[in-house]
Amino acid sequence: MNIGLGVFLMALGLILALGVRDRLADFDLSVIGWVLTGVGALAIVVSMMVTSMRSRRASSTEYVERPRTREYVERRDDVDPL
């Protein structure tokens, strides 16, 4: 799940909960809307937690000291590169 899915579910849920005043025979659309809103909010929270855990793990770096070396590159002007 990602943040986009959570926002979509929350928007759909709020539309059903607050914008639709129709009842089907077996379903109350406002209750379904509030459930979708809650699931969307939960999806956003879980997505943020997973993202923060990934970034915390990926950001740990290890620095290794290496001795300085001098490299000399011999440059020859008489050699044709082609």
N, C-alpha and C positions, 0 to 999 in steps of 0.2 A: 504494500500500500504506500502511496506517496501523498504529498500534500494536495496535489491536484484532485485526486480521488476524494479526499476528505472535504475539500471545498465544494466539489460537485454534489456529494451526498448531503452536505449541510444546506446548500442552496435548494436542492430538490425537496429536502425535508421541510424547510421553512415555507416553500411554496405550497406544499401539501397541507402543512399545519395551519398556516395563517391565511392563505389565499383561496383555498378550495372549501366551499361550504356544502359539499354534496356528500351524502352517505350512501354507500352501497348496501345491499341486503345483509352481507355478512362482515363487512369491513368498515371501520371508522377511519376515514382518510386523515383526519387530524392526528389520531394516535400513531398511524403509520408515519406521518410526517415528523412527529416528535422523536420517534424511534430512529428514523433516518438521520435526523439532526444530531442525535446523541452518538450514533455510529460514525458520522462524519467527524465530529469533534474528537472522538477516540482515535480515529485514523490519523488525524493531524498530530495529536500528541504522540502516538506511537511512531509516526514517521520522523518527528523531530528527535525523539530519543534515539532511534536507530541511526539517524544522520550524525548526531553528536557523538555516539559511540564509535562510528566509523572514522570520523575526523580526529578524534582523540587518539585512536590507535594508529592512524596513518601519520600523525604529526610527530610521533616520537622518532627522533633522529639520533644517530650516534656519530660522533666526530672522532676521527682517527688521526693522530699526529703522525706525519710521515717526515722522514729526514729530507732536508733540502738537497737537491742534486743539481749539478750544472751539466747541461747537455749542450754540446757544441755541434752545430750543423755545418757541415762543410759545403760551401757554396762554390760552384764551379761555373764560371761565366762562358767557358769555351764549349759547353755541351749544348747542343740544340734540343729544346724540349720536344720537338716534333720528330 
